[in-house]
Amino acid sequence: MKIALAQINTRVGAIDSNTDELIGAACRARDAMGAGLIVFPELTLCGYPPEDLLLHKGLRRRVEEAAARVAAEVEGITVCFGLPEYVGETIFNTARVVRDGMVIADYKKWILPNYAVFDEKRYFESGTEPAVFEAGGVRFGLIVCEDAWYP
């Protein structure tokens, strides 16, 4: 299986252009590289760090629409991307995996940094459940950023 890593330059609050760039990169990875999986950065759809923008109700709606658009428009490749996931009044820093219109897995970041320029505990709740998905006959576990540094 070929895996593509998309190091794209997302911009905070630029939901439409971030989503366009994600969709374009996923389609290029599928068509030009023959990739079966593409992985995008943390909080791909809204950009990082979104900070107080996360509290704006319009961002929630736009991110939900963008996530649905990615799932609907990208076919033939598994896509892992980051987004703020709203569950009631709670916000999670989520890695989502979609394939052919279906959400395959959601992983909510466990370790939220709160030092130097990071203020994630102010905005996000920690996840508690692991997430494993299958792509191309291979099983993958999901983690987000600082989760990799702790057991």
C-alpha positions in Angstrom: 0.0 0.0 0.0 1.2 3.5 -0.9 0.7 6.1 1.8 0.8 9.8 1.0 1.6 12.4 3.7 0.1 15.8 2.8 2.1 18.6 4.3 -0.2 21.4 3.2 -0.1 25.0 4.4 -3.5 25.5 6.0 -4.7 28.9 7.1 -6.7 29.5 10.3 -10.3 30.2 9.5 -9.9 29.5 5.7 -12.3 26.6 5.7 -13.2 26.7 2.0 -9.6 27.0 0.7 -8.3 24.4 3.2 -11.0 22.0 2.1 -10.3 22.7 -1.6 -6.6 22.0 -1.0 -7.3 18.8 0.9 -9.6 17.5 -1.8 -7.1 18.4 -4.6 -4.2 16.8 -2.7 -6.2 13.6 -2.1 -7.2 13.3 -5.7 -3.6 13.9 -6.9 -2.3 11.3 -4.4 -4.8 8.8 -5.7 -4.4 9.5 -9.4 -0.7 10.5 -9.8 0.9 8.4 -7.0 -1.5 5.5 -6.7 -1.8 6.1 -3.0 -4.4 4.1 -1.1 -4.2 6.3 2.0 -3.4 10.0 2.5 -2.8 11.6 5.9 -3.3 15.3 6.6 -2.2 17.6 9.5 -3.9 18.2 12.8 -7.0 20.4 12.4 -6.7 20.5 8.6 -10.1 22.0 7.9 -9.9 25.0 10.3 -6.1 25.5 10.4 -3.9 25.5 13.6 -4.3 27.0 16.1 -7.9 28.2 15.7 -8.1 29.4 19.3 -11.2 31.6 20.0 -12.5 31.1 16.5 -13.6 27.6 17.8 -16.2 29.3 19.9 -17.9 31.0 16.9 -21.1 29.1 16.0 -20.5 29.8 12.3 -17.2 27.9 12.4 -19.0 24.8 13.7 -21.5 24.8 10.8 -18.8 25.5 8.2 -16.5 22.7 9.5 -19.3 20.2 9.6 -20.2 21.1 6.0 -16.6 20.9 4.9 -16.2 17.4 6.5 -19.3 16.2 4.7 -17.9 17.6 1.5 -14.6 15.8 1.8 -16.5 12.5 2.5 -18.8 13.0 -0.5 -16.3 14.3 -3.1 -13.2 12.1 -2.5 -13.5 8.5 -3.7 -11.1 5.7 -4.3 -8.6 6.7 -1.5 -8.8 6.6 2.3 -8.4 10.1 3.8 -7.3 11.0 7.3 -7.7 14.7 8.3 -8.1 16.8 11.3 -11.0 18.9 12.4 -12.6 20.3 15.5 -15.5 18.0 16.3 -18.5 19.4 18.2 -20.5 17.1 20.4 -23.2 19.2 22.1 -21.2 22.0 23.8 -18.0 20.0 23.9 -15.2 20.4 21.3 -12.7 17.7 20.5 -9.5 17.9 18.4 -10.4 14.9 16.1 -8.6 12.9 13.4 -11.3 11.6 11.0 -10.9 8.8 8.5 -13.2 8.7 5.5 -13.5 6.5 2.5 -16.0 6.6 -0.4 -18.5 8.7 1.5 -18.3 6.9 4.8 -16.7 7.9 8.1 -14.5 4.9 8.9 -13.0 6.2 12.2 -12.9 9.2 14.5 -10.1 9.7 17.1 -10.3 12.4 19.7 -6.9 13.7 20.8 -6.0 12.6 24.4 -3.0 14.7 25.4 -3.8 18.4 25.1 -0.7 20.6 25.4 -1.0 23.7 27.6 2.4 25.4 27.6 4.3 28.0 25.6 2.1 28.9 22.6 -0.3 25.9 23.2 -3.6 26.5 25.0 -5.6 23.4 23.9 -7.1 22.7 27.3 -9.0 26.0 27.1 -10.9 24.8 24.0 -10.9 21.1 23.8 -11.9 18.1 25.9 -9.6 15.1 25.9 -10.7 11.9 24.2 -10.6 8.6 26.0 -11.1 5.9 23.3 -8.5 4.5 20.9 -9.3 4.2 17.2 -8.1 1.6 14.7 -9.1 1.4 11.1 -8.3 -0.8 8.1 -7.1 0.3 4.7 -5.8 -1.9 2.0 -5.6 -4.9 4.3 -3.5 -3.0 6.8 -4.7 -2.0 10.3 -3.7 1.5 11.5 -4.0 3.1 14.9 -4.7 6.8 15.1 -2.9 9.4 17.3 -2.7 13.2 17.1 0.5 15.1 17.7 1.4 15.0 21.5 -0.4 11.7 22.0 2.7 10.1 20.4 4.9 11.3 23.2 3.1 9.6 26.1 2.1 6.0 26.9 
